[in-house]
């Protein structure tokens, strides 16, 4: 069985390259269109699947932009019974004092805090929390997202169709928990754009394991089967290329 992950559509904060974190920002017009196209792609994938689904389980972050995206996506799947679970464990990283600012704005306003954070992050990518009340580190997010991944794995092994609607930071963490990539930048790094649809399956291939993921109890290896980039294309072309 496949597992599908959709990044929420664009917000004004995304367009402005502003730290969004857990600030509850709505989709903009472009984001609503991206969500619609993501729904069309997902419907097409499910329709063309060798196994005809009769129902699916959808986990979605409970923040406004993901809930709006989920509602629009599910409008394209009205022929399927859907069990929807709004889940705060799939929220974006809490970015502490960075939230609501661009990086440039924050550095100009708080240069000492920004420099101290970046210095600590270079030393410890997993344990350094965003400065300020509520700020999270990578391992914090890996723990909560990993709980949902283990539930998802059990559902897939029981032949359920599972869809997540989540955030860019959550998807990045998910890829590490799946042992697909590590947080360091690289030429082949997967970066999910707004509205993108990613299709995964459990893999039998022998790949390296992320040590932190393994410590958190994630030993199952996954494969990224396909990455449908919605942000810079139109639904007709994407579907034609499926």
C-alpha positions as semicolon CSV with decimal commas, in nm:
position;residue;x (nm);y (nm);z (nm)
1;X;0,000;0,000;0,000
2;X;0,113;0,356;-0,068
3;X;0,132;0,640;0,178
4;X;0,072;0,995;0,050
5;X;0,194;1,321;0,205
6;X;0,075;1,665;0,093
7;X;0,232;1,992;0,197
8;X;-0,025;2,265;0,266
9;X;-0,087;2,532;0,003
10;X;0,083;2,869;0,005
11;X;0,015;3,141;0,261
12;X;0,120;3,504;0,250
13;X;0,393;3,416;0,501
14;X;0,530;3,155;0,259
15;X;0,530;3,410;-0,022
16;X;0,717;3,658;0,200
17;X;0,964;3,390;0,322
18;X;0,852;3,463;0,677
19;X;0,896;3,218;0,968
20;X;0,548;3,074;1,011
21;X;0,596;2,801;1,267
22;X;0,275;2,753;1,463
23;X;0,133;3,098;1,384
24;X;-0,217;3,027;1,250
25;X;-0,201;3,180;0,902
26;X;-0,467;3,107;0,634
27;X;-0,407;3,003;0,274
28;X;-0,392;3,275;0,012
29;X;-0,559;3,245;-0,330
30;X;-0,259;3,071;-0,481
31;X;-0,251;2,829;-0,188
32;X;-0,615;2,736;-0,232
33;X;-0,551;2,664;-0,600
34;X;-0,246;2,452;-0,510
35;X;-0,459;2,254;-0,263
36;X;-0,720;2,194;-0,532
37;X;-0,456;2,069;-0,774
38;X;-0,305;1,846;-0,505
39;X;-0,650;1,695;-0,455
40;X;-0,687;1,630;-0,827
41;X;-0,347;1,457;-0,834
42;X;-0,429;1,243;-0,530
43;X;-0,766;1,146;-0,678
44;X;-0,596;1,049;-1,004
45;X;-0,333;0,840;-0,826
46;X;-0,595;0,657;-0,622
47;X;-0,814;0,601;-0,929
48;X;-0,521;0,455;-1,125
49;X;-0,402;0,237;-0,838
50;X;-0,404;-0,140;-0,891
51;X;-0,598;-0,166;-0,565
52;X;-0,925;0,027;-0,571
53;X;-0,955;0,205;-0,237
54;X;-1,289;0,219;-0,062
55;X;-1,173;0,437;0,226
56;X;-0,871;0,625;0,350
57;X;-0,736;0,760;0,675
58;X;-0,621;1,122;0,672
59;X;-0,394;1,268;0,940
60;X;-0,372;1,647;0,920
61;X;-0,203;1,911;1,131
62;X;-0,465;2,105;1,326
63;X;-0,329;2,446;1,215
64;X;-0,552;2,659;0,992
65;X;-0,348;2,634;0,670
66;X;-0,336;2,255;0,683
67;X;-0,703;2,222;0,778
68;X;-0,802;2,447;0,485
69;X;-0,581;2,243;0,252
70;X;-0,733;1,918;0,380
71;X;-1,087;2,042;0,324
72;X;-1,009;2,140;-0,036
73;X;-0,823;1,813;-0,107
74;X;-1,105;1,599;0,031
75;X;-1,356;1,779;-0,191
76;X;-1,184;1,596;-0,477
77;X;-1,230;1,261;-0,299
78;X;-1,600;1,270;-0,225
79;X;-1,644;0,918;-0,363
80;X;-1,426;0,780;-0,081
81;X;-1,515;0,733;0,283
82;X;-1,256;0,931;0,479
83;X;-1,158;0,903;0,843
84;X;-1,010;1,243;0,928
85;X;-0,786;1,294;1,230
86;X;-0,677;1,654;1,305
87;X;-0,351;1,600;1,490
88;X;-0,142;1,859;1,672
89;X;0,156;1,621;1,656
90;X;0,186;1,715;1,286
91;X;0,217;2,088;1,356
92;X;0,512;2,276;1,211
93;X;0,819;2,342;1,426
94;X;0,748;2,605;1,690
95;X;1,002;2,870;1,590
96;X;0,996;3,068;1,914
97;X;1,105;3,429;1,874
98;X;1,162;3,380;1,500
99;X;0,790;3,338;1,427
100;X;0,623;3,615;1,222
101;X;0,962;3,754;1,103
102;X;1,177;3,701;0,799
103;X;1,530;3,584;0,876
104;X;1,666;3,923;0,772
105;X;1,422;4,108;0,998
106;X;1,513;3,892;1,295
107;X;1,888;3,922;1,243
108;X;1,861;4,301;1,218
109;X;1,642;4,327;1,529
110;X;1,816;4,060;1,742
111;X;2,168;3,997;1,606
112;X;2,306;3,850;1,929
113;X;2,019;3,602;1,967
114;X;2,036;3,500;1,600
115;X;2,413;3,448;1,608
116;X;2,400;3,251;1,933
117;X;2,126;3,027;1,791
118;X;2,314;2,958;1,467
119;X;2,638;2,884;1,656
120;X;2,460;2,633;1,879
121;X;2,275;2,479;1,584
122;X;2,602;2,412;1,400
123;X;2,725;2,222;1,707
124;X;2,401;2,031;1,769
125;X;2,147;2,007;1,485
126;X;1,912;1,791;1,688
127;X;1,908;1,944;2,034
128;X;1,922;2,320;1,969
129;X;1,582;2,479;2,024
130;X;1,458;2,795;1,858
131;X;1,505;3,077;2,112
132;X;1,205;3,200;2,306
133;X;0,901;3,050;2,472
134;X;0,780;2,728;2,309
135;X;1,073;2,702;2,068
136;X;1,139;2,344;1,955
137;X;1,443;2,153;1,839
138;X;1,460;1,890;1,566
139;X;1,449;1,598;1,807
140;X;1,132;1,740;1,972
141;X;0,956;1,735;1,636
142;X;1,098;1,394;1,538
143;X;0,947;1,243;1,854
144;X;0,593;1,370;1,792
145;X;0,594;1,314;1,416
146;X;0,745;0,971;1,471
147;X;0,446;0,867;1,681
148;X;0,215;0,936;1,387
149;X;0,450;0,756;1,148
150;X;0,434;0,439;1,358
151;X;0,053;0,457;1,353
152;X;0,066;0,508;0,978
153;X;0,296;0,209;0,934
154;X;0,052;-0,013;1,121
155;X;-0,240;0,111;0,911
156;X;-0,053;0,050;0,585
157;X;0,044;-0,300;0,691
158;X;-0,329;-0,357;0,753
159;X;-0,392;-0,250;0,388
160;X;-0,526;0,099;0,461
161;X;-0,471;0,404;0,242
162;X;-0,312;0,681;0,449
163;X;-0,275;1,051;0,364
164;X;-0,100;1,321;0,565
165;X;-0,149;1,695;0,517
166;X;0,141;1,863;0,689
167;X;0,416;2,127;0,679
168;X;0,756;2,166;0,516
169;X;0,950;2,115;0,839
170;X;0,741;1,811;0,931
171;X;0,804;1,654;0,589
172;X;1,177;1,716;0,626
173;X;1,175;1,537;0,963
174;X;0,959;1,258;0,819
175;X;1,214;1,188;0,545
176;X;1,479;1,132;0,810
177;X;1,254;0,908;1,018
178;X;1,199;0,706;0,699
179;X;1,576;0,681;0,645
180;X;1,549;0,857;0,310
181;X;1,772;1,157;0,388
182;X;1,958;1,336;0,666
183;X;1,919;1,706;0,759
184;X;2,243;1,818;0,588
185;X;2,203;1,999;0,257
186;X;2,296;1,810;-0,060
187;X;2,234;1,814;-0,436
188;X;1,974;1,536;-0,421
189;X;1,790;1,673;-0,120
190;X;1,409;1,648;-0,136
191;X;1,233;1,977;-0,071
192;X;0,854;1,975;-0,076
193;X;0,694;2,290;-0,218
194;X;0,351;2,420;-0,125
195;X;0,085;2,181;-0,250
196;X;0,332;1,908;-0,347
197;X;0,225;1,544;-0,326
198;X;0,476;1,277;-0,221
199;X;0,409;0,905;-0,257
200;X;0,591;0,656;-0,031
201;X;0,602;0,281;0,021
202;X;0,787;0,051;0,261
203;X;1,117;-0,064;0,111
204;X;1,315;-0,385;0,144
205;X;1,630;-0,217;0,016
206;X;1,935;-0,203;0,239
207;X;1,997;0,165;0,310
208;X;2,181;0,350;0,585
209;X;1,983;0,428;0,897
210;X;1,967;0,767;1,061
211;X;2,116;0,708;1,406
212;X;1,872;0,947;1,577
213;X;1,574;0,787;1,402
214;X;1,688;0,443;1,508
215;X;1,731;0,562;1,867
216;X;1,369;0,682;1,855
217;X;1,255;0,334;1,745
218;X;1,232;0,378;1,366
219;X;1,402;0,090;1,190
220;X;1,166;0,052;0,892
221;X;1,311;0,175;0,564
222;X;1,087;0,358;0,319
223;X;1,108;0,453;-0,048
224;X;1,001;0,783;-0,207
225;X;0,823;0,652;-0,515
226;X;0,725;0,984;-0,670
227;X;0,731;1,356;-0,594
228;X;0,460;1,554;-0,774
229;X;0,560;1,920;-0,772
230;X;0,243;2,127;-0,777
231;X;0,380;2,470;-0,689
232;X;0,527;2,550;-1,030
233;X;0,301;2,356;-1,263
234;X;-0,067;2,316;-1,355
235;X;-0,288;2,021;-1,273
236;X;-0,345;1,925;-1,638
237;X;0,027;1,885;-1,705
238;X;0,092;1,698;-1,380
239;X;-0,188;1,451;-1,446
240;X;-0,075;1,403;-1,805
241;X;0,270;1,308;-1,679
242;X;0,148;1,056;-1,420
